[in-house]
């Protein structure tokens, strides 16, 4: 061990570039943002068509709105599932790269990058802690102050907005609507429920892009990691 730390079984040749994983995540996030705008714009006519169909008052034009609403729901569900899977794959490989670069002693290893999303209560903070580790330890050249600088304002903003968007979606799902509601009210409430998730997607793009660029820069240099003493 030296004053700067000790090498920890570094195997940089086993690391993988992240740009392909990152590109899939980023593309999915961009599509999800676009679908969010479409959802807000079309929510009122689609919701009124649903309400009229439930009241057996649907007209011929309502069936077109109902079909469009169904297609939009499936598109959003597909994109959400795609982004979630690709993000977890990206997170796992990014964390595994740190192991190959010699950061074996860091907490929140590759297993947490996968399992941390599925543990009740723990999933409120563990994924963010994994991203914190990636944010600092992926820097090139290695900043030895990373151990004291475990997070960033951007990571905190992404995670808090992401959690807030989930809470907002749950709250919005419990709002009863009626045919007497003004269309502007429906659009406004839908925007309040959807914009946080869109903002979280924008912040996620910045986080994923930054970490991907940092890791790909280190990959190009084949630099092993170093653990501060």
C-alpha positions in Angstrom: 0.0 0.0 0.0 1.2 3.5 -0.9 0.1 6.9 0.3 -2.3 7.0 -2.7 -3.8 3.6 -2.2 -3.3 0.0 -3.4 -4.1 -1.8 -6.6 -7.0 -4.2 -6.1 -6.8 -7.1 -8.5 -7.3 -4.8 -11.5 -8.3 -6.6 -14.7 -9.1 -3.7 -17.1 -9.1 -6.1 -20.1 -12.4 -7.5 -18.9 -14.2 -4.1 -18.8 -16.7 -3.4 -21.6 -17.5 -0.1 -23.3 -20.8 1.4 -22.2 -21.8 3.4 -25.3 -24.1 0.8 -26.7 -25.9 0.2 -23.5 -26.0 3.9 -22.8 -27.4 4.6 -26.3 -30.3 2.2 -25.8 -31.2 3.9 -22.5 -30.9 7.4 -23.9 -33.0 6.6 -27.0 -35.6 5.0 -24.9 -35.7 8.0 -22.6 -36.1 10.4 -25.5 -39.0 8.4 -26.9 -40.6 8.3 -23.4 -40.4 12.1 -23.3 -42.0 12.5 -26.7 -44.8 10.1 -25.7 -45.3 12.2 -22.5 -46.1 15.3 -24.6 -48.5 13.2 -26.8 -50.2 11.8 -23.7 -50.8 15.3 -22.3 -52.1 16.7 -25.6 -54.5 13.8 -26.2 -55.6 13.0 -22.6 -58.8 15.0 -22.5 -60.5 13.7 -25.7 -59.4 10.1 -24.9 -60.6 10.3 -21.3 -64.0 11.8 -22.3 -64.4 9.0 -24.9 -63.7 6.5 -22.1 -66.2 8.1 -19.8 -68.9 8.2 -22.5 -68.2 4.5 -23.3 -68.6 3.6 -19.6 -71.9 5.5 -19.6 -73.0 3.8 -22.9 -73.1 7.1 -24.6 -70.2 6.6 -27.0 -70.5 8.0 -30.5 -68.8 6.7 -33.7 -65.9 9.1 -33.3 -65.3 7.9 -29.7 -64.2 4.5 -30.9 -61.3 6.1 -32.8 -60.2 7.9 -29.6 -60.5 4.7 -27.6 -58.3 2.9 -30.1 -55.8 5.7 -30.1 -55.8 5.6 -26.3 -55.2 1.9 -26.2 -52.3 2.2 -28.7 -50.8 5.0 -26.7 -51.1 3.0 -23.4 -49.3 0.0 -25.0 -46.6 2.2 -26.5 -45.9 3.9 -23.1 -45.9 0.5 -21.3 -43.5 -1.0 -23.9 -41.1 2.0 -23.7 -41.2 2.0 -19.9 -40.3 -1.7 -19.8 -37.6 -1.2 -22.4 -36.0 1.7 -20.6 -36.2 0.0 -17.2 -34.5 -3.2 -18.5 -31.9 -1.3 -20.5 -31.2 1.0 -17.6 -30.6 -1.9 -15.2 -28.4 -3.6 -17.8 -26.4 -0.4 -18.2 -26.2 0.1 -14.4 -25.0 -3.5 -13.9 -22.3 -3.4 -16.5 -21.1 0.0 -15.4 -20.8 -1.2 -11.8 -19.0 -4.4 -13.0 -16.5 -2.3 -14.9 -15.5 -0.7 -11.6 -14.7 -4.2 -10.3 -12.6 -5.0 -13.3 -10.8 -1.7 -12.9 -9.8 -2.6 -9.4 -12.5 -0.9 -7.2 -13.2 -4.2 -5.5 -13.5 -2.7 -2.0 -16.4 -0.3 -2.9 -19.8 -0.9 -1.5 -23.0 -1.4 -3.5 -21.5 -3.9 -6.0 -22.9 -5.3 -9.2 -25.4 -7.5 -7.3 -26.9 -4.3 -5.8 -27.2 -2.8 -9.2 -29.6 -5.6 -10.1 -31.3 -6.6 -6.9 -31.5 -3.1 -5.3 -34.5 -2.3 -7.5 -36.6 -5.2 -6.2 -36.1 -5.0 -2.4 -39.0 -3.2 -0.7 -38.0 0.0 1.1 -34.3 -0.6 0.1 -35.3 0.3 -3.5 -36.0 3.8 -2.3 -32.3 4.5 -1.9 -30.0 1.6 -3.0 -30.2 2.3 -6.8 -29.2 5.9 -6.1 -26.3 4.8 -3.9 -25.1 2.6 -6.8 -25.2 5.6 -9.2 -23.4 7.7 -6.6 -20.5 5.2 -6.7 -20.5 5.2 -10.5 -20.6 9.0 -10.7 -17.4 9.5 -8.7 -15.3 6.3 -9.3 -15.7 6.5 -13.1 -13.9 9.8 -13.4 -10.8 10.0 -15.6 -8.2 10.8 -14.5 -9.2 9.3 -11.1 -9.9 12.0 -8.6 -8.7 10.7 -5.3 -11.3 12.9 -3.5 -14.1 10.7 -4.8 -14.4 8.9 -1.5 -15.4 12.2 0.2 -17.6 13.3 -2.8 -20.0 10.4 -3.0 -22.9 12.2 -4.8 -23.7 15.1 -6.9 -26.6 17.6 -7.1 -27.5 16.1 -10.5 -27.8 12.6 -9.1 -29.8 13.8 -6.2 -32.1 15.8 -8.4 -32.7 12.9 -10.7 -33.5 10.5 -7.9 -35.8 12.8 -6.0 -37.7 13.8 -9.1 -38.0 10.2 -10.1 -39.5 9.2 -6.8 -41.7 12.2 -6.9 -43.0 11.2 -10.4 -44.0 7.8 -9.0 -45.9 9.4 -6.1 -47.6 11.8 -8.5 -48.6 9.0 -10.9 -50.1 7.0 -8.0 -52.0 10.1 -6.7 -53.3 10.9 -10.2 -54.6 7.4 -10.6 -57.0 8.0 -7.7 -58.6 11.1 -9.2 -62.2 10.5 -10.4 -63.2 12.3 -13.6 -66.6 13.0 -15.0 -68.1 14.2 -18.2 -68.9 17.6 -16.6 -65.2 18.3 -15.9 -63.6 21.1 -18.1 -61.2 19.7 -20.6 -58.6 22.2 -19.4 -58.8 20.7 -15.9 -58.1 17.3 -17.3 -55.1 18.5 -19.3 -53.7 20.5 -16.4 -54.0 17.5 -14.0 -52.5 15.2 -16.5 -49.6 17.6 -17.1 -49.0 17.8 -13.3 -48.8 14.0 -13.2 -46.7 13.5 -16.4 -44.2 16.4 -16.3 -42.3 15.1 -13.3 -41.6 11.8 -15.1 -40.5 13.7 -18.1 -38.2 15.9 -16.0 -36.8 12.7 -14.4 -36.2 11.3 -17.9 -34.2 14.5 -18.9 -32.1 14.3 -15.7 -31.6 10.6 -16.3 -30.3 11.4 -19.7 -27.7 13.7 -18.2 -26.7 11.2 -15.6 -26.4 8.3 -18.0 -24.5 10.3 -20.6 -22.0 11.7 -18.1 -21.2 8.3 -16.5 -21.0 6.6 -19.9 -18.6 9.2 -21.2 -16.4 8.9 -18.1 -16.3 5.1 -18.3 -15.7 5.0 -22.0 -12.8 7.4 -21.6 -11.3 5.2 -18.9 -11.9 2.1 -21.1 -10.0 3.7 -24.0 -7.0 4.3 -21.6 -7.3 0.9 -20.0 -6.7 2.5 -16.6 -7.1 0.3 -13.5 -8.7 1.8 -10.4 -7.1 2.8 -7.2 -8.6 2.6 -3.7 -7.8 5.5 -1.4 -5.9 4.4 1.7 
